[in-house]
């Protein structure tokens, strides 16, 4: 990030409520398994009074396996639809093997990856909502030599339960989100030094960077 962006983010962070600053600091201090590269990015400004966003890419050598975005929203006045003052919003995308893309149960399986990742870490949350979309691309003319490609996209949001002092355990929610990314990317189980990953047998083909 450039100095101007750093300065602007630092100013907004210092002016935010203490509970939001604590939640963001926990995100910034988190460490994920090395295959998941994370960096902060510009957060949407109209969804809530306070917001912080992260982008992540799952990499294997020179290949991108999946990518995503996680946004933490905070409204000190509360939000009726959230039933709380915090909300997490995510977008996760990955390329799929053709046989996996044709599975009629794929949307349900992908949604279970999200809820399962949260449950596996013992997290409580409320008001989950989202969509699972799969898209296929077929190439013609000058691009006809390219094989058909399929992509899965998970868009979701949920309300993290607030803990001590009104601050949700954002570090644990980030770890669960990383577990979801790892599942979608088809990573093997985490090693002893990595964050835990709950794996399912589905896999996807790698995409060159």
Protein Blocks (a to p, Z undefined) as FASTA:
>chain_A
ZZklmmmmmmmmmmpcfklmmmmmmmmmpccdfklccddddddfklpmbdcdddddddeh
jacfbdcdddddddfkopfklopabdcdddddddddfklmmpmklmmmmmmmmmmmmmmn
opacehiacdddddddddehjllmpccdddddddddddddddehhiacfklmmmmmmmmm
mmmnopacddfkbccddddfbdcddddZZ
